[in-house]
Amino acid sequence: MDIQDWRDMMPYVIYHAPVVSRDAYGKPSAYGTETSYKAYIQYTTKRVASIVTGQDVLSTEQVWIDGVIENLNADDKITFQDGSTPMLVSWDVVSDEHGAHHMRLYFGRT
């Protein structure tokens, strides 16, 4: 399968906005400019280790994105096309002999 065939399987778009400031309690208070990524979203339940706590959590959505989000933080805002902003619980960076080329993001709902 060539890369364009793989990208054709990504009918969705997600938006990433990094945290740029925090309040006195350490909670995000402002986000930077959004960047869009082509995505494939799978709605299944999967147990993953939380990036924040290291504990097992249930992910209800897994998202493959075309590209790599540099310096991704669990508090960054990820927005789906429907306007929802599920909680980011974990992620994997996928690479090959040419380097990192896409990510799989795991989301849970609160």
Secondary structure, 3 states (H helix, E strand, C coil): CCHHHHHHCCCEEEEEECEEEECCCCCEEEECCCEEEEEEEECCCEEEECCCCCCEEEECEEEEEECCCCCCCCCCEEECCCCCCCEEEEEEEEEECCEEEEEEEEEECC
